Amino acid sequence: MLILGLGLGMVMQVLVLAAQNAVDYRLLGVATSGSTLARSIGGSIGVSVFGAIFTNRLGHELAQRVPQGVHVPTNVSPAAAQHLPPVIHALYVAAVAAALHPVFLTAAAVMLGAFGLSWLLREVPLRETAGSAGIGESFAAPREASSEKELERILSAVVHGEARADFCRHALARSGLELAPEQAALLCRLGEHPRTTANELAGELDVRTERVVELERELEALGLVSDGTAPIDLTPAGRQARATLLTAGKAELIARYPRLLEGEAEIGAPAMLKRLSASFLQVVHKRTASN
């Protein structure tokens, strides 16, 4: 029992941790509950199969060990065996122990198969941190519970990680602008904070200044930013392109989450959606440019 307990305790938690580490933070509950459901189903099947093996083997062992005509209890329990005569009691206990032997052998074979399958698992480095909706979710910090603020908080939590990069790609395609994701993101960043130098952008976005200068020249060639002299600013065509991009981002959010944004006009969500679109695109710029 000690060996069995140590094995179960160390293996079960590792499998749950591996499942949680393999999914995005927003799917953490799904991975945990899915692992628990699979374990419950496997336990139910295992109890039935191993119980059938034990019952079948116990009948054979009792027939071979206990003399004919001697009544033995049908249920296996210490209380039922206590009332047997000493000789029959010893034979009964030996039959139960012998019937358990093939059960553990079969379980060992199943575990060896599971051990072999574990080598097929894709190696995913263990995350050192996990994103969340904010510290307020853990400590229930008081906040203004307006509909617009609550909707903005929910969307920020949902559009996270890979979902945010996917949103950027689809929003850019929806806008029809022939821009790379980095160019579109820098366009949104400049429109939000105009008259900004390359050094300031590099510090805020945590990328190399040289890369910011390269992107600025690319946008200048397209006629979307000023002539390259500091500070950087958008041209009328650049402001129009930025407005088109943010409108496309708003439409992409509504298309992705129609139920969540139903009746968004009643709570003043259009401005909030444009604000979120610009924010999502700027984060993608930081991730891609740093690569």
C-alpha positions in Angstrom: 0.0 0.0 0.0 2.9 2.3 0.7 4.4 1.7 -2.8 1.0 2.1 -4.4 0.3 5.3 -2.6 3.6 6.8 -3.5 3.2 5.9 -7.1 -0.3 7.3 -7.4 0.5 10.5 -5.6 3.5 11.3 -7.8 2.1 10.2 -11.1 -1.4 11.7 -10.9 -0.2 15.2 -10.1 2.4 15.2 -12.8 -0.2 14.3 -15.4 -2.5 17.0 -14.3 0.3 19.6 -14.4 1.4 18.4 -17.9 -2.2 18.9 -19.1 -2.5 22.4 -17.5 0.9 23.4 -19.0 0.0 22.3 -22.5 -3.0 24.7 -22.9 -3.5 28.5 -22.8 -4.4 30.1 -19.5 -8.0 30.6 -20.5 -8.4 26.9 -21.1 -6.9 25.9 -17.7 -10.2 24.9 -16.2 -11.1 22.8 -19.3 -7.8 20.9 -19.1 -8.1 20.3 -15.4 -11.7 19.1 -15.6 -11.0 17.1 -18.7 -8.2 15.2 -16.9 -10.5 14.6 -13.9 -13.2 13.3 -16.2 -10.9 10.9 -18.0 -9.5 9.6 -14.7 -13.1 9.0 -13.4 -14.1 7.2 -16.6 -10.9 5.1 -16.5 -11.4 4.3 -12.8 -15.0 3.1 -13.4 -13.9 0.9 -16.3 -10.9 -0.4 -14.3 -12.9 -1.3 -11.3 -15.4 -3.3 -13.4 -12.7 -5.1 -15.4 -10.4 -5.9 -12.5 -13.5 -6.9 -10.4 -14.5 -9.3 -13.0 -11.0 -10.8 -13.1 -10.9 -11.1 -9.3 -14.4 -12.7 -9.1 -13.7 -15.2 -11.8 -10.3 -16.2 -10.3 -11.7 -16.4 -6.8 -14.3 -18.9 -7.9 -11.6 -21.2 -9.3 -9.4 -20.8 -6.2 -12.2 -21.6 -3.8 -13.2 -24.7 -5.9 -9.6 -26.0 -5.7 -8.8 -25.2 -2.1 -12.0 -25.5 -0.1 -13.5 -29.0 0.3 -16.8 -29.6 -1.5 -20.0 -29.1 0.6 -18.4 -26.4 2.8 -20.3 -23.1 2.7 -18.2 -20.0 2.2 -19.4 -16.4 2.2 -20.2 -14.9 -1.2 -18.9 -11.4 -0.2 -15.2 -10.8 0.4 -14.7 -9.1 3.7 -12.9 -9.7 7.0 -16.2 -9.7 9.0 -17.6 -12.5 6.8 -14.4 -14.6 7.1 -14.2 -14.3 10.9 -17.0 -16.8 11.5 -15.4 -19.6 9.4 -13.7 -22.5 11.2 -9.9 -21.9 11.5 -9.0 -24.4 8.8 -11.5 -23.1 6.3 -10.6 -19.5 7.3 -7.0 -20.1 6.3 -8.0 -21.7 3.0 -10.4 -18.9 2.3 -7.8 -16.2 3.0 -5.3 -18.0 0.8 -7.8 -18.2 -2.1 -8.5 -14.5 -1.8 -4.8 -13.6 -1.9 -4.3 -15.9 -4.9 -7.2 -14.3 -6.7 -5.8 -10.9 -6.2 -2.5 -11.9 -7.9 -3.7 -11.8 -11.5 -5.4 -8.5 -10.8 -2.1 -6.8 -9.9 -0.4 -8.5 -12.8 -3.0 -7.1 -15.3 -2.8 -3.7 -13.7 1.0 -3.7 -14.0 0.7 -4.6 -17.7 -1.7 -1.6 -18.2 0.7 0.7 -16.4 3.6 -0.4 -18.6 1.5 0.4 -21.7 0.7 3.8 -20.2 4.3 4.4 -19.5 5.2 3.6 -23.1 2.5 6.0 -24.3 3.9 8.8 -22.1 7.0 8.9 -24.3 4.8 10.0 -27.2 3.8 13.2 -25.3 5.1 16.4 -26.8 7.7 18.1 -24.6 6.4 21.5 -23.6 8.7 23.7 -21.3 7.0 24.4 -18.0 5.7 27.9 -17.7 7.2 30.0 -15.0 4.2 32.4 -14.9 0.5 32.3 -15.8 -1.5 35.2 -17.0 -4.7 36.2 -15.4 -7.4 38.7 -15.6 -5.7 40.9 -13.0 -4.9 41.0 -9.3 -8.4 42.2 -8.6 -9.7 38.8 -9.5 -7.7 37.2 -6.7 -8.2 39.8 -4.0 -11.6 41.1 -5.1 -10.3 44.7 -5.2 -13.2 47.2 -5.4 -13.8 48.7 -8.8 -16.4 50.6 -10.7 -18.9 47.9 -12.0 -20.1 49.8 -15.1 -21.2 47.7 -18.1 -18.6 49.2 -20.4 -15.7 48.6 -17.9 -16.9 45.1 -17.2 -17.1 44.3 -20.9 -13.7 45.7 -21.5 -12.3 43.6 -18.7 -13.9 40.4 -20.1 -12.6 41.0 -23.7 -9.1 41.8 -22.4 -9.1 38.4 -20.6 -10.5 36.5 -23.6 -8.3 37.9 -26.3 -5.1 36.8 -24.8 -1.9 35.0 -26.0 -2.3 33.3 -29.3 -5.9 34.5 -29.6 -4.5 38.1 -29.7 -2.1 37.3 -32.5 -4.8 35.6 -34.4 -7.1 38.7 -33.9 -4.3 40.9 -35.3 -4.0 38.8 -38.5 -7.7 38.6 -39.2 -8.3 42.3 -38.4 -5.5 43.3 -40.8 -7.0 41.1 -43.5 -10.4 42.5 -42.9 -9.1 46.1 -43.3 -7.8 45.4 -46.8 -4.6 47.4 -46.1 -1.4 45.9 -47.6 0.6 46.2 -44.4 2.7 43.8 -42.4 1.5 43.2 -38.8 4.5 45.2 -37.4 3.7 48.1 -39.7 0.0 48.2 -38.8 0.8 48.0 -35.1 3.3 50.9 -35.3 0.7 52.8 -37.2 -1.8 52.4 -34.3 0.9 53.3 -31.8 1.8 56.5 -33.5 -1.8 57.5 -33.9 -2.4 57.1 -30.2 0.7 59.0 -29.2 1.8 61.3 -32.0 5.0 63.4 -32.2 7.1 60.6 -30.7 10.8 59.9 -31.4 12.2 56.5 -32.4 14.1 56.3 -29.1 10.9 56.8 -27.1 9.1 54.2 -29.1 11.9 51.7 -28.7 11.9 52.2 -24.9 8.1 51.9 -24.6 7.8 48.8 -26.9 11.0 47.1 -25.6 12.6 46.7 -29.1 15.7 47.9 -30.8 15.7 51.5 -32.0 17.1 50.3 -35.3 14.0 48.2 -35.9 11.7 51.1 -35.1 13.6 53.2 -37.6 13.3 50.5 -40.3 9.5 50.3 -39.8 9.3 54.1 -39.9 11.1 54.2 -43.2 8.8 51.5 -44.6 5.7 53.5 -43.5 7.3 56.7 -44.9 7.7 55.0 -48.3 4.0 54.2 -48.2 3.2 57.8 -47.5 1.7 57.0 -44.0 4.2 58.9 -41.8 6.1 62.1 -42.0 9.4 62.5 -43.8 11.5 60.7 -41.1 12.6 63.8 -39.1 11.9 63.6 -35.4 9.4 63.7 -34.0 7.5 61.0 -35.9 3.9 61.9 -36.9 1.2 60.5 -39.2 0.3 62.0 -42.5 -3.4 62.5 -43.5 -3.2 59.2 -45.4 -1.7 57.5 -42.3 -4.5 58.8 -40.1 -7.1 57.5 -42.6 -5.3 54.1 -42.7 -5.3 53.9 -38.9 -9.0 54.7 -38.8 -9.7 51.9 -41.3 -7.6 49.5 -39.3 -9.4 50.3 -36.0 -12.8 50.0 -37.7 -11.8 46.6 -39.0 -10.6 45.6 -35.5 -13.9 46.6 -34.0 -15.8 44.6 -36.7 -13.5 41.6 -36.0 -14.3 41.7 -32.3 -18.1 41.9 -33.0 -17.8 39.0 -35.5 -15.9 36.9 -33.0 -18.1 37.5 -29.9 -21.6 38.3 -31.2 -23.3 37.2 -28.0 -21.0 39.0 -25.7 -21.3 42.3 -27.7 -25.1 42.1 -28.3 -26.5 45.5 -27.7 -23.1 47.1 -27.6 -24.4 50.4 -28.9 -26.6 50.8 -25.8 -23.6 50.9 -23.4 -21.3 53.0 -25.5 -19.0 50.1 -26.5 -17.9 51.4 -30.0 -15.3 53.7 -28.5 -14.2 51.0 -26.1 -13.9 48.5 -29.0 -11.6 50.8 -31.0 -9.5 51.4 -27.9 -9.1 47.6 -27.4 -8.3 47.1 -31.1 -5.4 49.6 -30.9 -4.2 48.1 -27.7 -4.2 44.5 -29.0 -2.4 45.5 -32.2 0.4 47.3 -30.2 1.0 44.3 -28.1 1.4 42.1 -31.2 4.0 44.6 -32.5 6.0 44.2 -29.3 6.0 40.4 -29.6 6.8 40.2 -33.3 9.3 42.9 -33.4 11.3 41.6 -30.4 11.7 38.3 -32.3 
